[in-house]
Amino acid sequence: MMEEMTRRCRLCQEPMPPSPFMTCPACLADSEKVKTYILKHPHVTPEKIAEETEVPLDKVSNMVKLGVNSK
């Protein structure tokens, strides 16, 4: 009998239920907020993104590093 593997969100590293996404529902919502903001304001700093979207700066920085917001 195989044990069910626990997946972790690639942004916050919290355990998450099975999903077709690589991020948990909370991070998925945050990444959509960030993506929408970046599309409207393409030359903005991570600090400004965090301030305007209310997504923590460490999460925004991780999104940028992982390329979550690239098309």
C-alpha positions as CSV (number, residue, x, y, z in Angstrom):
1,M,0.0,0.0,0.0
2,M,1.4,3.3,-1.1
3,E,1.3,6.3,1.3
4,E,-0.2,9.5,-0.1
5,M,2.5,12.0,-0.8
6,T,2.1,15.4,0.8
7,R,2.5,18.2,-1.7
8,R,3.8,21.6,-0.6
9,C,3.0,24.9,-2.1
10,R,5.9,26.2,-4.1
11,L,5.5,29.7,-2.7
12,C,4.7,29.3,1.0
13,Q,5.9,25.7,1.4
14,E,2.8,24.8,3.4
15,P,1.2,21.3,2.9
16,M,-1.6,21.4,0.4
17,P,-4.3,19.1,-0.8
18,P,-4.0,17.5,-4.2
19,S,-4.5,20.0,-6.9
20,P,-3.6,20.7,-10.6
21,F,-1.8,23.8,-9.4
22,M,1.7,24.1,-7.9
23,T,0.5,26.6,-5.3
24,C,-2.1,26.5,-2.5
25,P,-5.4,28.3,-3.0
26,A,-4.2,31.3,-0.9
27,C,-1.0,31.7,-2.9
28,L,-2.8,31.2,-6.1
29,A,-5.1,34.1,-5.3
30,D,-2.1,36.3,-4.2
31,S,-0.3,35.4,-7.4
32,E,-3.3,36.5,-9.5
33,K,-3.4,39.8,-7.6
34,V,0.3,40.3,-8.2
35,K,0.1,39.3,-11.9
36,T,-2.8,41.7,-12.5
37,Y,-1.0,44.5,-10.8
38,I,2.2,43.9,-12.8
39,L,0.3,43.8,-16.1
40,K,-1.1,47.3,-15.3
41,H,2.3,48.6,-13.9
42,P,5.1,46.7,-15.7
43,H,8.0,48.7,-14.3
44,V,7.4,48.6,-10.6
45,T,9.5,47.4,-7.7
46,P,8.7,44.3,-5.6
47,E,8.3,46.6,-2.6
48,K,5.6,48.7,-4.4
49,I,3.9,45.5,-5.6
50,A,3.7,44.2,-2.0
51,E,2.4,47.6,-0.8
52,E,-0.3,47.9,-3.4
53,T,-1.5,44.3,-3.4
54,E,-1.1,43.7,0.3
55,V,0.8,40.5,-0.5
56,P,3.9,40.1,1.8
57,L,7.2,41.2,0.2
58,D,8.8,37.9,0.8
59,K,6.0,36.1,-1.1
60,V,6.2,38.7,-4.0
61,S,10.0,38.2,-4.2
62,N,9.6,34.5,-4.3
63,M,7.0,34.8,-7.1
64,V,9.4,36.9,-9.1
65,K,12.3,34.4,-8.4
66,L,10.2,31.4,-9.4
67,G,8.7,33.2,-12.4
68,V,5.2,32.7,-11.2
69,N,4.0,35.9,-12.9
70,S,5.6,35.3,-16.3
71,K,3.4,34.3,-19.2
